[in-house]
Amino acid sequence: MRRLIRFTIAGGIGFLVDAGMLSALLHLTPLGPFLARLVAIACAMAVTWVFNRRYTFDRSGRSLAVEGFRYGSIGVTTALVNYGLYSVLLLSLPALQPLAAMVIASIASMVFSFFGYSRFVFRAE
């Protein structure tokens, strides 16, 4: 249960980074909602890896490079699911605000990422 609570905290921090970056990029750059979201996801992924590695999961026993590659693999897959759902929502519901689409997509991809990280990345060999 402690791991799930910390994972949720990491996700909350990642969500804030994602939402903050998306909002900032939408207001300060000409990137638009699709490119801005890619940058925001990458920033959030880096932040959550640091938190999850330090506070959520036990050390995997793998090298930092191997663990980082595994984390990135799950993170990219989760991001593709997240981004795909985000895009489908924006394209099929044009009145939906980008931040609302982000919330829905982020919640939907959270379960996948928890099991991927806990079983594939941080599980001891």
DSSP file (Angstrom, degrees, kcal/mol; ACC not computed):
  #  RESIDUE AA STRUCTURE BP1 BP2  ACC     N-H-->O    O-->H-N    N-H-->O    O-->H-N    TCO  KAPPA ALPHA  PHI   PSI    X-CA   Y-CA   Z-CA
    1    1 A M     >        0   0    0      0, 0.0     4,-2.2     0, 0.0     5,-0.2   0.000 360.0 360.0 360.0 -38.2    0.0    0.0    0.0
    2    2 A R  H  >  +     0   0    0      1,-0.2     4,-2.4     2,-0.2     5,-0.2   0.891 360.0  52.2 -60.2 -39.9    2.9    2.4    0.8
    3    3 A R  H  > S+     0   0    0      1,-0.2     4,-2.6     2,-0.2    -1,-0.2   0.906 108.4  49.8 -64.3 -42.0    4.3    1.8   -2.7
    4    4 A L  H  > S+     0   0    0      2,-0.2     4,-2.3     1,-0.2    -1,-0.2   0.888 110.4  50.5 -64.9 -39.0    0.9    2.7   -4.3
    5    5 A I  H  X S+     0   0    0     -4,-2.2     4,-2.1     2,-0.2    -2,-0.2   0.931 113.2  45.1 -65.1 -45.0    0.7    5.9   -2.2
    6    6 A R  H  X S+     0   0    0     -4,-2.4     4,-2.8     2,-0.2    -2,-0.2   0.882 111.4  53.0 -66.6 -36.9    4.2    7.0   -3.2
    7    7 A F  H  X S+     0   0    0     -4,-2.6     4,-2.7     2,-0.2    -1,-0.2   0.907 108.9  50.1 -62.8 -40.6    3.5    6.1   -6.8
    8    8 A T  H  X S+     0   0    0     -4,-2.3     4,-2.4     2,-0.2    -2,-0.2   0.884 110.0  50.3 -64.6 -38.8    0.4    8.3   -6.7
    9    9 A I  H  X S+     0   0    0     -4,-2.1     4,-2.6     2,-0.2    -2,-0.2   0.938 111.1  48.6 -63.7 -45.9    2.4   11.1   -5.2
   10   10 A A  H  X S+     0   0    0     -4,-2.8     4,-2.9     1,-0.2    -2,-0.2   0.919 112.2  49.4 -59.1 -43.3    5.0   10.7   -8.0
   11   11 A G  H  X S+     0   0    0     -4,-2.7     4,-2.8     2,-0.2    -1,-0.2   0.884 109.3  52.1 -63.0 -38.5    2.2   10.7  -10.5
   12   12 A G  H  X S+     0   0    0     -4,-2.4     4,-2.3     2,-0.2    -2,-0.2   0.910 111.2  46.5 -63.6 -42.4    0.7   13.8   -8.9
   13   13 A I  H  X S+     0   0    0     -4,-2.6     4,-2.4     2,-0.2    -2,-0.2   0.931 114.0  48.2 -64.4 -45.0    4.1   15.6   -9.2
   14   14 A G  H  X S+     0   0    0     -4,-2.9     4,-3.0     1,-0.2    -2,-0.2   0.889 109.9  53.0 -61.2 -39.4    4.4   14.4  -12.8
   15   15 A F  H  X S+     0   0    0     -4,-2.8     4,-3.3     2,-0.2     5,-0.3   0.918 109.1  48.7 -61.5 -44.4    0.9   15.6  -13.5
   16   16 A L  H  X S+     0   0    0     -4,-2.3     4,-2.7     2,-0.2     5,-0.2   0.904 113.3  46.8 -63.7 -41.1    1.7   19.0  -12.1
   17   17 A V  H  X S+     0   0    0     -4,-2.4     4,-2.9     2,-0.2     5,-0.3   0.939 114.7  47.8 -63.6 -46.2    4.8   19.2  -14.2
   18   18 A D  H  X S+     0   0    0     -4,-3.0     4,-2.7     2,-0.2    -2,-0.2   0.947 116.3  42.2 -58.8 -51.8    2.9   18.0  -17.3
   19   19 A A  H  X S+     0   0    0     -4,-3.3     4,-2.7     2,-0.2     5,-0.2   0.898 115.9  49.3 -64.9 -41.2    0.0   20.5  -16.7
   20   20 A G  H  X S+     0   0    0     -4,-2.7     4,-2.7    -5,-0.3    -2,-0.2   0.924 114.0  44.6 -64.4 -45.3    2.4   23.4  -15.9
   21   21 A M  H  X S+     0   0    0     -4,-2.9     4,-3.1    -5,-0.2     5,-0.3   0.924 113.9  50.3 -65.4 -43.5    4.6   22.8  -18.9
   22   22 A L  H  X S+     0   0    0     -4,-2.7     4,-2.4    -5,-0.3    -2,-0.2   0.944 113.6  45.3 -60.2 -47.6    1.6   22.3  -21.2
   23   23 A S  H  X S+     0   0    0     -4,-2.7     4,-1.9     2,-0.2     5,-0.2   0.934 115.2  47.2 -60.9 -46.8    0.0   25.5  -20.0
   24   24 A A  H  X S+     0   0    0     -4,-2.7     4,-2.6     1,-0.2     5,-0.3   0.928 113.7  47.0 -62.2 -45.5    3.2   27.5  -20.2
   25   25 A L  H  X S+     0   0    0     -4,-3.1     4,-1.7     1,-0.2     6,-0.4   0.869 111.1  51.8 -66.8 -35.7    4.0   26.2  -23.7
   26   26 A L  H  < S+     0   0    0     -4,-2.4    -1,-0.2    -5,-0.3    -2,-0.2   0.866 119.1  36.4 -67.5 -34.3    0.5   26.9  -24.9
   27   27 A H  H  < S+     0   0    0     -4,-1.9    -2,-0.2    -5,-0.2    -1,-0.2   0.763 126.1  35.1 -88.9 -26.1    0.7   30.5  -23.6
   28   28 A L  H  < S+     0   0    0     -4,-2.6    -3,-0.2    -5,-0.2    -2,-0.2   0.571 115.4  42.6-108.6 -10.9    4.3   31.3  -24.3
   29   29 A T  S  < S-     0   0    0     -4,-1.7     3,-0.4    -5,-0.3     7,-0.0  -0.864  71.9-124.4-132.2 165.6    5.1   29.5  -27.5
   30   30 A P  S    S+     0   0    0      0, 0.0    -4,-0.1     0, 0.0    -5,-0.1   0.191  76.3 113.5 -90.7  17.9    3.5   28.9  -30.9
   31   31 A L     >  -     0   0    0     -6,-0.4     4,-0.6     1,-0.1     3,-0.2   0.838  65.6-145.6 -61.9 -36.0    3.9   25.1  -30.5
   32   32 A G  H  >  -     0   0    0     -3,-0.4     4,-2.0    -7,-0.3     5,-0.2  -0.127  35.4 -63.5  85.2 169.1    0.1   24.3  -30.3
   33   33 A P  H  > S+     0   0    0      0, 0.0     4,-1.0     0, 0.0    -1,-0.2   0.749 128.5  49.1 -68.1 -25.8   -1.5   21.6  -28.2
   34   34 A F  H  > S+     0   0    0     -3,-0.2     4,-1.3     2,-0.2    -2,-0.1   0.944 117.0  36.2 -82.7 -48.7    0.1   18.6  -29.9
   35   35 A L  H  X S+     0   0    0     -4,-0.6     4,-1.8     1,-0.2     5,-0.2   0.892 116.1  55.4 -69.8 -38.4    3.7   19.6  -29.9
   36   36 A A  H  X S+     0   0    0     -4,-2.0     4,-2.3     1,-0.2    -1,-0.2   0.884 105.2  53.5 -60.8 -37.6    3.5   21.3  -26.5
   37   37 A R  H  X S+     0   0    0     -4,-1.0     4,-2.7    -5,-0.2    -1,-0.2   0.868 103.9  55.6 -67.7 -35.6    2.1   18.1  -25.0
   38   38 A L  H  X S+     0   0    0     -4,-1.3     4,-1.9     2,-0.2    -1,-0.2   0.926 110.8  44.5 -61.6 -44.2    5.1   16.0  -26.3
   39   39 A V  H  X S+     0   0    0     -4,-1.8     4,-2.1     2,-0.2    -2,-0.2   0.918 113.5  50.8 -65.0 -43.5    7.5   18.4  -24.5
   40   40 A A  H  X S+     0   0    0     -4,-2.3     4,-2.4     1,-0.2    -2,-0.2   0.896 108.9  51.0 -62.9 -41.6    5.4   18.4  -21.4
   41   41 A I  H  X S+     0   0    0     -4,-2.7     4,-2.5     1,-0.2    -1,-0.2   0.918 108.8  51.6 -62.1 -43.8    5.2   14.6  -21.3
   42   42 A A  H  X S+     0   0    0     -4,-1.9     4,-1.8     1,-0.2    -2,-0.2   0.908 111.2  47.3 -61.5 -42.5    9.0   14.3  -21.6
   43   43 A C  H  X S+     0   0    0     -4,-2.1     4,-1.9     1,-0.2    -1,-0.2   0.923 112.7  48.9 -64.2 -44.3    9.6   16.7  -18.7
   44   44 A A  H  X S+     0   0    0     -4,-2.4     4,-2.5     1,-0.2    -2,-0.2   0.881 108.5  54.2 -64.0 -38.4    7.0   14.9  -16.5
   45   45 A M  H  X S+     0   0    0     -4,-2.5     4,-2.0     1,-0.2    -1,-0.2   0.901 107.4  50.0 -64.0 -41.3    8.6   11.5  -17.3
   46   46 A A  H  X S+     0   0    0     -4,-1.8     4,-1.7     1,-0.2    -1,-0.2   0.913 112.0  48.1 -63.3 -42.5   12.0   12.7  -16.2
   47   47 A V  H  X S+     0   0    0     -4,-1.9     4,-2.0     1,-0.2    -2,-0.2   0.914 111.5  48.9 -65.7 -43.7   10.7   14.0  -12.9
   48   48 A T  H  X S+     0   0    0     -4,-2.5     4,-3.2     1,-0.2     5,-0.3   0.846 106.6  56.5 -69.3 -31.9    8.7   10.9  -12.1
   49   49 A W  H  X S+     0   0    0     -4,-2.0     4,-2.7    -5,-0.2     5,-0.3   0.951 108.2  47.7 -62.1 -47.0   11.7    8.6  -12.8
   50   50 A V  H  X S+     0   0    0     -4,-1.7     4,-1.7     2,-0.2    -2,-0.2   0.931 116.5  43.3 -59.3 -46.7   13.8   10.5  -10.2
   51   51 A F  H  X>S+     0   0    0     -4,-2.0     4,-3.3     2,-0.2     5,-0.8   0.948 115.9  46.7 -66.4 -48.6   11.0   10.4   -7.6
   52   52 A N  I  X>S+     0   0    0     -4,-3.2     5,-2.2     1,-0.2     4,-0.6   0.886 112.6  50.2 -62.6 -38.7   10.0    6.7   -8.2
   53   53 A R  I  <5S+     0   0    0     -4,-2.7    -1,-0.2    -5,-0.3    -2,-0.2   0.873 120.1  35.8 -66.3 -36.7   13.6    5.6   -8.2
   54   54 A R  I  <5S+     0   0    0     -4,-1.7    -2,-0.2    -5,-0.3    -1,-0.2   0.872 135.6  10.2 -86.6 -38.7   14.3    7.4   -4.9
   55   55 A Y  I  <5S+     0   0    0     -4,-3.3    -3,-0.2    -5,-0.2    -2,-0.1   0.732 120.9  46.7-117.4 -28.6   11.1    7.0   -3.0
   56   56 A T  I  <<S+     0   0    0     -5,-0.8     2,-0.3    -4,-0.6    -3,-0.2   0.949 104.6  34.9 -90.8 -52.4    8.6    4.6   -4.5
   57   57 A F  S   <S-     0   0    0     -5,-2.2    -1,-0.1   -51,-0.1     3,-0.1  -0.724  79.1-109.4-109.7 153.2   10.3    1.4   -5.5
   58   58 A D        -     0   0    0     -2,-0.3    -1,-0.1     1,-0.1    -3,-0.1  -0.376  55.3 -79.3 -69.8 157.5   13.1   -0.7   -4.0
   59   59 A R        -     0   0    0      1,-0.1    -1,-0.1    -5,-0.1    65,-0.1  -0.320  36.5-143.0 -58.6 140.5   16.4   -0.7   -6.0
   60   60 A S        -     0   0    0      2,-0.2    65,-1.0    64,-0.1    -1,-0.1   0.705  26.8-124.5 -81.4 -20.4   16.2   -3.1   -8.9
   61   61 A G  S    S+     0   0    0      1,-0.4     2,-0.2    63,-0.2     3,-0.1   0.393  75.4 116.0  86.7  -4.1   19.7   -4.3   -8.7
   62   62 A R  S    S-     0   0    0     59,-0.2    -1,-0.4     1,-0.1    -2,-0.2  -0.527  76.7 -90.1 -91.2 163.2   20.3   -3.4  -12.3
   63   63 A S     >  -     0   0    0     -2,-0.2     4,-2.9     1,-0.1     5,-0.3  -0.292  37.7-110.0 -66.6 159.6   22.7   -0.7  -13.5
   64   64 A L  H  > S+     0   0    0      1,-0.2     4,-2.8     2,-0.2     5,-0.2   0.879 119.6  52.6 -58.3 -38.8   21.4    2.8  -13.8
   65   65 A A  H  > S+     0   0    0      2,-0.2     4,-2.4     1,-0.2    -1,-0.2   0.926 111.8  43.7 -65.1 -45.7   21.6    2.6  -17.6
   66   66 A V  H  > S+     0   0    0      2,-0.2     4,-2.6     1,-0.2     5,-0.2   0.933 116.1  47.6 -65.9 -45.6   19.6   -0.7  -17.7
   67   67 A E  H  X S+     0   0    0     -4,-2.9     4,-3.0     1,-0.2     5,-0.2   0.920 112.2  50.1 -61.5 -43.2   17.0    0.6  -15.2
   68   68 A G  H  X S+     0   0    0     -4,-2.8     4,-2.8    -5,-0.3    -1,-0.2   0.894 110.5  50.0 -61.8 -40.5   16.8    3.9  -17.1
   69   69 A F  H  X S+     0   0    0     -4,-2.4     4,-2.3     2,-0.2    -2,-0.2   0.927 113.1  45.9 -63.8 -44.6   16.2    2.1  -20.4
   70   70 A R  H  X S+     0   0    0     -4,-2.6     4,-2.3     2,-0.2     5,-0.3   0.921 113.7  48.8 -64.4 -43.5   13.5   -0.1  -18.9
   71   71 A Y  H  X S+     0   0    0     -4,-3.0     4,-3.1     1,-0.2    -2,-0.2   0.932 112.3  49.3 -61.3 -44.7   11.9    2.9  -17.3
   72   72 A G  H  X S+     0   0    0     -4,-2.8     4,-3.2    -5,-0.2     5,-0.3   0.876 108.2  54.0 -62.1 -37.9   12.0    4.8  -20.6
   73   73 A S  H  X S+     0   0    0     -4,-2.3     4,-2.1     2,-0.2    -2,-0.2   0.942 114.9  38.9 -62.6 -48.1   10.5    1.8  -22.4
   74   74 A I  H  X S+     0   0    0     -4,-2.3     4,-3.0     2,-0.2     5,-0.2   0.914 117.0  52.4 -67.0 -41.6    7.5    1.7  -20.1
   75   75 A G  H  X S+     0   0    0     -4,-3.1     4,-2.8    -5,-0.3    -2,-0.2   0.909 110.5  46.3 -61.6 -43.3    7.4    5.5  -20.0
   76   76 A V  H  X S+     0   0    0     -4,-3.2     4,-2.5     2,-0.2    -1,-0.2   0.915 113.7  48.8 -67.1 -42.2    7.3    5.8  -23.7
   77   77 A T  H  X S+     0   0    0     -4,-2.1     4,-2.1    -5,-0.3    -2,-0.2   0.939 114.4  45.7 -61.9 -45.6    4.7    3.1  -24.1
   78   78 A T  H  X S+     0   0    0     -4,-3.0     4,-3.0     1,-0.2    -2,-0.2   0.909 112.1  51.9 -62.3 -41.8    2.6    4.8  -21.4
   79   79 A A  H  X S+     0   0    0     -4,-2.8     4,-3.7    -5,-0.2     5,-0.3   0.878 107.7  52.1 -63.5 -37.7    3.2    8.2  -23.0
   80   80 A L  H  X S+     0   0    0     -4,-2.5     4,-2.6     2,-0.2    -1,-0.2   0.918 112.4  45.1 -65.0 -42.5    2.0    6.8  -26.4
   81   81 A V  H  X S+     0   0    0     -4,-2.1     4,-2.4     2,-0.2     5,-0.2   0.945 117.3  45.8 -62.1 -47.4   -1.2    5.5  -24.8
   82   82 A N  H  X S+     0   0    0     -4,-3.0     4,-2.6     1,-0.2    -2,-0.2   0.943 116.6  43.4 -61.0 -50.8   -1.6    8.8  -23.0
   83   83 A Y  H  X S+     0   0    0     -4,-3.7     4,-2.8     2,-0.2    -1,-0.2   0.876 112.5  53.6 -65.8 -38.7   -0.9   11.0  -26.0
   84   84 A G  H  X S+     0   0    0     -4,-2.6     4,-2.6    -5,-0.3    -1,-0.2   0.935 112.3  43.4 -61.7 -46.9   -3.0    8.8  -28.3
   85   85 A L  H  X S+     0   0    0     -4,-2.4     4,-2.6     2,-0.2    -2,-0.2   0.917 113.2  52.6 -65.0 -42.8   -6.0    9.1  -26.0
   86   86 A Y  H  X S+     0   0    0     -4,-2.6     4,-2.3    -5,-0.2    -2,-0.2   0.928 112.3  45.7 -55.8 -47.4   -5.4   12.8  -25.6
   87   87 A S  H  X S+     0   0    0     -4,-2.8     4,-2.7     2,-0.2     5,-0.2   0.918 111.7  50.5 -65.1 -44.8   -5.3   13.3  -29.4
   88   88 A V  H  X S+     0   0    0     -4,-2.6     4,-2.6     1,-0.2     5,-0.3   0.912 111.2  49.7 -60.1 -42.8   -8.4   11.2  -30.0
   89   89 A L  H  X S+     0   0    0     -4,-2.6     4,-2.0     2,-0.2     7,-0.2   0.931 113.2  45.3 -62.2 -45.7  -10.3   13.2  -27.4
   90   90 A L  H  < S+     0   0    0     -4,-2.3    -2,-0.2     1,-0.2    -1,-0.2   0.888 117.2  44.5 -66.9 -38.1   -9.2   16.6  -28.9
   91   91 A L  H  < S+     0   0    0     -4,-2.7    -1,-0.2    -5,-0.2    -2,-0.2   0.851 119.7  39.8 -75.9 -33.7  -10.0   15.5  -32.4
   92   92 A S  H  < S+     0   0    0     -4,-2.6    -2,-0.2     1,-0.3    -1,-0.2   0.719 124.5  37.7 -88.7 -20.9  -13.3   13.9  -31.7
   93   93 A L    ><  +     0   0    0     -4,-2.0     3,-2.4    -5,-0.3    -1,-0.3  -0.680  68.0 178.1-127.6  77.4  -14.5   16.5  -29.1
   94   94 A P  T 3  S+     0   0    0      0, 0.0    -1,-0.1     0, 0.0    -4,-0.1   0.725  78.9  58.3 -56.8 -24.7  -13.3   19.9  -30.5
   95   95 A A  T 3  S+     0   0    0      2,-0.1     2,-0.2     0, 0.0    -5,-0.1   0.630  81.8 107.2 -80.4 -12.3  -14.9   21.8  -27.7
   96   96 A L  S <  S-     0   0    0     -3,-2.4    -3,-0.1    -7,-0.2    -4,-0.0  -0.479  74.5-122.6 -70.0 132.2  -12.8   19.9  -25.1
   97   97 A Q     >  -     0   0    0     -2,-0.2     4,-2.1     1,-0.1     3,-0.4  -0.472  18.1-120.7 -72.1 144.0  -10.1   22.0  -23.5
   98   98 A P  H  > S+     0   0    0      0, 0.0     4,-2.2     0, 0.0     5,-0.1   0.859 112.8  53.3 -55.0 -38.0   -6.5   20.5  -23.8
   99   99 A L  H  > S+     0   0    0      2,-0.2     4,-2.1     1,-0.2     5,-0.1   0.878 107.6  50.5 -67.9 -35.4   -6.1   20.4  -20.0
  100  100 A A  H  > S+     0   0    0     -3,-0.4     4,-2.1     2,-0.2    -1,-0.2   0.911 110.7  49.1 -66.3 -41.9   -9.3   18.4  -19.6
  101  101 A A  H  X S+     0   0    0     -4,-2.1     4,-2.5     1,-0.2    -2,-0.2   0.882 109.5  53.4 -63.2 -37.7   -8.2   15.9  -22.3
  102  102 A M  H  X S+     0   0    0     -4,-2.2     4,-2.6    -5,-0.2    -2,-0.2   0.908 107.3  50.9 -62.9 -42.7   -4.8   15.7  -20.5
  103  103 A V  H  X S+     0   0    0     -4,-2.1     4,-2.2     2,-0.2     5,-0.2   0.945 112.6  45.4 -60.6 -49.6   -6.6   14.8  -17.2
  104  104 A I  H  X S+     0   0    0     -4,-2.1     4,-2.0     1,-0.2    -2,-0.2   0.928 115.6  46.2 -61.5 -46.6   -8.7   12.0  -18.8
  105  105 A A  H  X S+     0   0    0     -4,-2.5     4,-1.5     1,-0.2    -1,-0.2   0.875 111.5  52.3 -66.0 -37.8   -5.7   10.6  -20.7
  106  106 A S  H  X S+     0   0    0     -4,-2.6     4,-0.8    -5,-0.2    -1,-0.2   0.905 109.7  47.8 -66.5 -42.2   -3.4   10.7  -17.7
  107  107 A I  H >X S+     0   0    0     -4,-2.2     3,-0.8     1,-0.2     4,-0.6   0.916 110.2  53.3 -64.4 -42.0   -5.8    8.9  -15.4
  108  108 A A  H 3< S+     0   0    0     -4,-2.0     4,-0.4     1,-0.2     3,-0.2   0.827 112.0  44.1 -63.8 -32.2   -6.4    6.2  -18.1
  109  109 A S  H 3X S+     0   0    0     -4,-1.5     4,-1.9     1,-0.2    -1,-0.2   0.536  91.4  85.6 -91.4  -6.2   -2.7    5.5  -18.5
  110  110 A M  H <X S+     0   0    0     -4,-0.8     4,-2.2    -3,-0.8    -1,-0.2   0.893  86.9  51.0 -64.3 -41.8   -1.9    5.4  -14.7
  111  111 A V  H  X S+     0   0    0     -4,-0.6     4,-2.0    -3,-0.2     5,-0.2   0.931 109.8  50.3 -63.5 -45.9   -2.8    1.8  -14.1
  112  112 A F  H  > S+     0   0    0     -4,-0.4     4,-2.3     1,-0.2    -1,-0.2   0.923 111.1  48.9 -57.8 -45.2   -0.6    0.6  -17.0
  113  113 A S  H  X S+     0   0    0     -4,-1.9     4,-2.9     1,-0.2     5,-0.3   0.888 107.4  54.4 -67.2 -38.4    2.4    2.5  -15.8
  114  114 A F  H  X S+     0   0    0     -4,-2.2     4,-2.7     1,-0.2     5,-0.2   0.951 112.9  42.1 -60.1 -48.5    2.2    1.3  -12.2
  115  115 A F  H  X S+     0   0    0     -4,-2.0     4,-2.0     2,-0.2     5,-0.4   0.881 115.2  50.9 -68.6 -36.2    2.2   -2.3  -13.3
  116  116 A G  H  X>S+     0   0    0     -4,-2.3     4,-2.3    -5,-0.2     5,-1.0   0.939 115.3  41.4 -64.5 -46.5    4.9   -1.8  -15.9
  117  117 A Y  I  X>S+     0   0    0     -4,-2.9     5,-2.7     3,-0.2     4,-0.6   0.916 118.4  45.1 -68.4 -42.9    7.2    0.0  -13.5
  118  118 A S  I  <5S+     0   0    0     -4,-2.7    -1,-0.2    -5,-0.3    -2,-0.2   0.827 125.0  31.4 -73.3 -30.5    6.6   -2.3  -10.5
  119  119 A R  I  <5S+     0   0    0     -4,-2.0    -2,-0.2    -5,-0.2    -3,-0.2   0.794 132.1  25.0 -97.2 -32.0    6.9   -5.5  -12.5
  120  120 A F  I  <5S+     0   0    0     -4,-2.3    -3,-0.2    -5,-0.4    -2,-0.1   0.798 127.4  31.1-106.0 -35.0    9.4   -4.7  -15.3
  121  121 A V  I  <<S+     0   0    0     -5,-1.0    -3,-0.2    -4,-0.6   -59,-0.2   0.940 127.4  23.7 -93.2 -55.7   11.6   -1.8  -14.1
  122  122 A F  S   <S+     0   0    0     -5,-2.7     2,-0.3   -52,-0.1    -4,-0.1   0.400  86.1 115.8-101.0   2.6   12.0   -2.0  -10.3
  123  123 A R  S    S-     0   0    0     -6,-0.3    -4,-0.1     1,-0.1   -63,-0.1  -0.573  73.1-112.1 -72.7 131.0   11.4   -5.7   -9.6
  124  124 A A              0   0    0     -2,-0.3   -63,-0.2     1,-0.1   -64,-0.1  -0.296 360.0 360.0 -64.0 146.5   14.5   -7.3   -8.2
  125  125 A E              0   0    0    -65,-1.0    -1,-0.1    -3,-0.0   -64,-0.1   0.484 360.0 360.0 -71.2 360.0   16.2   -9.8  -10.5
